[in-house]
């Protein structure tokens, strides 16, 4: 009887049948409840909902017709419901993190149910042992788009909102509209007509709701055709685009009041801010390397081992591949990294020219400005997007798979010049209240518009204006994924909330805070220990920290303090060393930063520096921990980056070299000696040869990015080349 079965599922039974062996339900990872004669009512929801860590559940060989209502297992990735009496798959919708599902030998299920499951479970990749990713994406996006257009066609041809609008008149219209849509909209084979009706009914109800209760259609046009609207916006912007600062580096010159201050900066006529990845409009699908891999993507035979390299064979470098799970974007209270003792051994893997104007292989002039790795959502979110990096330069944003060197997506906005991008993870709400998370990319540049892109579904879904001037840098908050900071050429940093997304990619932007910087902000950092309260910005004329607490009333603020450095004392007619063109946290407390023309990189303590700010003191000297030797170049905006999990600081130079510093406890104990620390290794520019032209000289490296575990290092140059380096492990 069902009562007897109810007794069967007790806490002690779950602990006995679960693994690993534990005394706590929330620690169970896999659970086998097969062959127990269970019916739906025998599954106790309150008890099963305590299995917060459950990743695999076997319910095969029972008598289930559906899953009980309200069952939520937030981490469940694999469910085996084969050999049951399942009739209704919509009960699986609450298991939104499912990646693998087995439903074989359920006599009543049809191909229509298979389609419903793929639509309802956004992360599902394996169904009955087959990889269904591409079919599922077609169902979720393309198929839904086509049905939506046809449903709207039915409405526009025969229907309009009732007048007066009452609940009763609306219900009557809804009933007629849904029936008409289900009858008229035909799509796909007749074997799928049941699925199509189910979706059409859902879409018709949603569409009617959007007409009577319109969500803010904000800046991105109508919900039905977000892409087209955005494209139209680009055209409209063409007219005033030239009033924006035309290029980053040039913009700096315009801003300079003294002629002396910037002759050298015009050597690269453009402006570069920092690695923060995000943005784009019509993403072109480029699964192939449309990029012309300039000769020799693998390690060129003659690449010399770099100057400061330790004399040890590559295979001895970096036995420690176990880096702690920390992603630079999700701070907790002080993360303690176990830094590998051996330095990484990095080899060049690909050189890509994917930002070329008109896809011309002869374009060696487009400057590439910013790159950033997509945040890792969870370990098994493979689906072909594991080590993906976004890059921007010229009028395009690319998303590249580091291992294969393929350009997965490319997004172009004619007449734009992208300077910066940043990733975040936003929630997209779905019917039934369970949201799914999406990696979203924001990008911005010359035109002052922030583009919002969902690369995996090939959709640039929105844009909003951050400024009338160019955008130099974008950065998302690691604590609040919808909080975006924009640093712009009108000497402001604005904090926006771009909110979540609904199923039609509607979003609403609101401005939360304006910080006045006094000069162009080039880099933004949120201290890992206090990302809700402080922001540090490296600007054209110095480094400033701001109080960003929203609880305070003032919406416009100036800096809380300026942080000054020893190099400022060297000032002369030519340079005051105040432009901070490199800035990144290496640990929860240690910051790496550099001033233009400094010839070295400072490591300094954020907490130590803040402690020196007594009372209203506005100017505070950085508490320097060490100085790293670097190139003596006068090229500005060569941005550095850090990999906290591996203890690495990396900065490119004007000759295509990458200066890498492995900051271990040993190096840190030598901080006190007072002598600048030499690079651990200087990676040489891979010796590339252009057919018919000869060797390619090392270009200027504008920015670098590393994934959290230093599997890959990506460097961007001022000559339209992206170089991907890979860590070699033996």
Secondary structure, DSSP 4 states (H G I P E B T S, - for coil): -HHHHHHHS-HHHHHHHEES--S-GGG--EEE--SS---GGGS-HHHHTT-TT--EEE-TTS--SSPPTT---TT--EEE--SS----GGGGTT-TT--EEE-TT-TT--HHHHHHHHHH-TT--EETTEE-HHHHHIIIIIIHHHHHHHHHHHHHHH----SS--HHHHHHHHHHHHHHHHHH---S-GGGHHHHHHHHHHHHHHHHHHHHSPPP-TTT--STTHHHHHHHHHHHHHHHHTTS-S-HHHHHHHH-SSGGGGTGGGGS-SB-----BB--SEEEE--S--S---S--S--TTPPPPTT--SS-GGGS-------S--TTS--SSPPP---SSPP-EEEEEEE-TT-GGG-TT---PPEEEEEEPPP--TT--TT-SSEEEEEETTEEEEEETTT--EEEEEE-TT--EEEEEEEEEEE--TTS--EEEEEEEEEETT-EEEEEEGGGTEEEEEEE--SS-EEEEEE-SSSTTEEEEEETTTEEEEEE---B-TT-----EEEEEEE-SS-EEEEE--TT-TTTEEEEEETTEEEEEE--TTSS-SEE--SEEEE-GGGGG--SS-----EEEEEESSSSEEEEEETT-SEEEEEEHHHHHHT--TT--EEE-EEEEEEE----------EEEEGGGTEEEEE-TTS-EEEEE--HHHHHTGGG-SPBPPSEEEPPP-EEETTTEEEPP--EEEEEE-TT-SEEEEEETTS-EEEEEE---
